[in-house]
Amino acid sequence: MLWNRTLVDSAIVLGVAAGGIVLFAGGFKSDRSRRLARRETRLDLREVKVAQINPVLTGKYVQFQYGADRKGKPLLTLSHFGRKEEPYWLDGQRGMALAALPEGASVPVLLDAELKRPDASPPEIATIAARLKVMMAGA
């Protein structure tokens, strides 16, 4: 009986540790993308599908899909917005939003309506706006 409890307890501890490592790795990838978006790099604009919006005390969390893995399962990530901030919506139904993938990153950063999210300078914001007009004209 003691061995049975020891094995079950060990399996639980290992499962919790593995889950923590997976969460830590996902957070690290997300933080790296945010850091790269703050630097002056080339930003690749993308349309992303918004999966859900969760209101919280400090604002809202927007979950969006930025691709699919090898098995076809959607790749999802969260982005936090303040109370008065909104994502840059590409359609009126709040289904598609604008994200920027920094050069060297694997997770895009969801842009806000004022294009202030990547901490870009005014010339960079003008470049993003011009590329956005081209992107919208091609759609």
C-alpha positions in Angstrom: 0.0 0.0 0.0 2.8 2.4 0.8 4.3 1.8 -2.7 1.0 2.5 -4.4 0.6 5.8 -2.6 4.2 6.7 -3.4 3.7 6.0 -7.1 0.5 7.9 -7.3 1.9 10.9 -5.4 5.0 10.9 -7.7 2.8 10.8 -10.8 0.8 13.8 -9.5 3.9 15.8 -8.7 5.5 15.0 -12.1 2.3 15.9 -13.9 2.0 19.3 -12.1 5.7 19.9 -12.8 5.3 19.1 -16.5 2.3 21.4 -16.8 4.2 24.2 -15.1 7.1 23.8 -17.5 4.7 23.9 -20.5 3.1 27.1 -19.2 6.5 28.7 -18.5 7.7 27.9 -22.0 4.6 29.4 -23.6 4.9 32.5 -21.5 8.6 32.8 -22.4 7.7 32.7 -26.2 5.0 35.3 -25.7 7.3 37.6 -23.7 10.1 37.2 -26.4 7.7 38.3 -29.1 6.6 41.4 -27.1 10.3 42.3 -26.5 11.1 42.0 -30.2 8.1 44.1 -31.1 9.4 46.9 -29.0 12.7 47.0 -30.9 13.1 48.5 -34.3 12.5 45.4 -36.5 10.5 44.6 -39.6 6.9 43.9 -38.6 4.9 41.5 -40.7 1.2 42.4 -40.6 -1.3 39.6 -40.3 -5.0 39.0 -40.0 -5.8 36.9 -36.9 -9.1 35.3 -35.9 -10.3 36.4 -32.4 -11.5 33.4 -30.5 -12.9 35.1 -27.4 -12.8 38.2 -25.3 -12.7 37.8 -21.5 -13.5 40.9 -19.4 -11.4 41.2 -16.2 -11.1 43.9 -13.5 -8.2 45.7 -15.3 -9.6 45.5 -18.8 -9.9 42.5 -21.0 -8.0 39.5 -22.3 -8.3 38.8 -26.1 -7.6 35.3 -27.2 -6.7 34.9 -30.9 -5.6 32.2 -33.3 -2.4 32.9 -35.2 -2.0 29.7 -37.1 -2.2 25.9 -36.8 0.3 23.3 -35.7 1.4 20.2 -37.6 -1.7 18.3 -36.5 -4.0 21.0 -37.6 -4.9 22.2 -34.1 -5.2 26.0 -33.7 -2.4 27.9 -32.1 -3.9 30.3 -29.6 -2.5 33.1 -27.4 -3.8 35.9 -25.2 -3.2 39.6 -25.3 -4.2 42.0 -22.5 -5.9 45.3 -23.2 -6.8 48.1 -20.8 -10.3 49.2 -20.1 -10.4 51.8 -22.9 -8.2 50.0 -25.3 -9.6 48.0 -28.3 -7.9 45.7 -30.8 -7.5 47.0 -34.4 -10.6 45.4 -35.9 -10.5 44.5 -39.6 -14.2 43.8 -39.7 -17.2 45.2 -37.8 -18.2 41.9 -36.2 -15.1 41.7 -34.0 -14.1 38.5 -35.7 -10.8 39.5 -37.4 -8.1 41.7 -35.9 -4.7 43.0 -36.9 -1.5 41.5 -35.5 2.2 42.2 -36.2 4.8 39.4 -36.2 8.2 40.9 -35.4 11.2 39.6 -37.3 12.6 36.5 -35.5 9.5 35.9 -33.3 7.1 33.0 -33.5 4.0 34.6 -31.8 2.4 37.8 -33.2 1.5 40.8 -31.1 -2.1 42.0 -31.3 -2.2 45.7 -32.3 -4.6 48.2 -30.7 -6.8 50.7 -32.5 -4.3 53.6 -32.2 -1.4 51.4 -33.3 0.5 52.2 -30.1 1.1 48.6 -29.1 4.5 47.9 -30.6 5.9 51.2 -29.2 6.7 52.3 -32.7 7.9 55.8 -33.6 5.7 58.1 -35.7 7.5 57.1 -39.0 7.1 53.4 -38.2 3.4 54.0 -37.4 3.0 55.8 -40.8 4.7 52.8 -42.5 2.4 50.3 -40.7 -0.6 52.4 -41.7 0.5 52.5 -45.4 1.1 48.8 -45.4 -2.3 48.3 -43.8 -4.0 50.3 -46.6 -2.3 48.2 -49.2 -3.4 45.0 -47.3 -7.0 46.2 -47.1 -7.0 47.2 -50.8 -5.9 43.7 -51.7 -8.6 42.0 -49.7 
